[in-house]
Amino acid sequence: MMGIAKRVAAEFGVTVEDLRGASQEHRLIEPRGKAFYQCRHVLQRRYTEIGRFFGNRDKSGVRRVIHKYMAARSNGEGDRSAA
């Protein structure tokens, strides 16, 4: 998961600590969602594992972030790499 966190952090100009931290700054919404999504769908990690790695987040919160990220992608919003 660290590899995904490092790639996403570099892509969005944030730090891995930002992604793993408790901050709810708006600038972290998309990169954190992308990191969660990739950990779930590329690495096949469970919500609890993702939550534990990213600052002991609750599995329902991880699931909600992933669903919001997927909805934004399907609506053509976000995902800078899709350009």
C-alpha positions as CSV (number, residue, x, y, z in Angstrom):
1,M,0.0,0.0,0.0
2,M,2.9,2.3,0.6
3,G,3.8,2.2,-3.1
4,I,0.4,3.3,-4.1
5,A,0.4,6.0,-1.4
6,K,3.8,7.3,-2.7
7,R,2.6,7.4,-6.4
8,V,-0.6,9.1,-5.6
9,A,1.0,11.6,-3.3
10,A,3.6,12.5,-6.0
11,E,0.9,12.8,-8.6
12,F,-1.1,15.3,-6.6
13,G,1.8,17.2,-4.9
14,V,1.0,16.1,-1.4
15,T,2.9,13.9,1.1
16,V,2.2,10.4,2.2
17,E,1.8,11.8,5.7
18,D,-1.0,14.0,4.3
19,L,-2.8,11.0,2.9
20,R,-2.4,9.0,6.1
21,G,-3.1,11.9,8.4
22,A,-6.4,13.0,10.0
23,S,-6.7,16.3,8.1
24,Q,-9.9,16.8,6.2
25,E,-8.6,19.6,4.0
26,H,-10.4,19.8,0.6
27,R,-7.1,19.4,-1.3
28,L,-6.8,15.9,0.1
29,I,-10.2,14.5,-0.9
30,E,-9.3,13.4,-4.4
31,P,-5.8,12.0,-3.8
32,R,-7.0,10.1,-0.7
33,G,-10.0,8.7,-2.6
34,K,-7.7,7.6,-5.4
35,A,-5.3,5.9,-3.0
36,F,-8.1,4.1,-1.2
37,Y,-9.6,3.1,-4.5
38,Q,-6.4,1.7,-5.9
39,C,-5.6,-0.2,-2.7
40,R,-9.0,-1.8,-2.8
41,H,-9.2,-2.6,-6.6
42,V,-5.6,-3.1,-7.6
43,L,-4.3,-4.7,-4.4
44,Q,-7.6,-6.3,-3.4
45,R,-7.2,-5.1,0.2
46,R,-10.0,-5.2,2.7
47,Y,-11.6,-2.0,3.9
48,T,-10.2,-2.6,7.4
49,E,-6.7,-3.0,6.1
50,I,-6.9,0.2,4.1
51,G,-8.3,2.0,7.1
52,R,-5.6,0.7,9.4
53,F,-2.8,1.8,6.9
54,F,-4.4,5.3,6.3
55,G,-4.5,6.5,9.9
56,N,-6.8,3.9,11.6
57,R,-9.9,5.0,9.8
58,D,-13.1,3.1,10.2
59,K,-14.0,0.6,7.4
60,S,-17.3,2.3,6.7
61,G,-15.5,5.6,6.2
62,V,-13.1,4.0,3.8
63,R,-16.0,2.4,1.9
64,R,-17.7,5.8,1.7
65,V,-14.6,7.6,0.4
66,I,-14.2,4.9,-2.3
67,H,-17.8,5.1,-3.4
68,K,-17.6,8.9,-3.6
69,Y,-14.4,8.7,-5.7
70,M,-16.0,6.2,-8.0
71,A,-19.1,8.4,-8.4
72,A,-17.0,11.5,-9.2
73,R,-15.0,9.5,-11.8
74,S,-18.2,8.2,-13.5
75,N,-19.5,11.8,-13.7
76,G,-16.3,13.0,-15.3
77,E,-15.1,14.9,-12.3
78,G,-11.7,14.6,-10.7
79,D,-9.0,12.1,-11.6
80,R,-6.3,14.3,-13.0
81,S,-4.7,11.3,-14.7
82,A,-7.7,10.8,-16.9
83,A,-6.9,14.0,-18.9
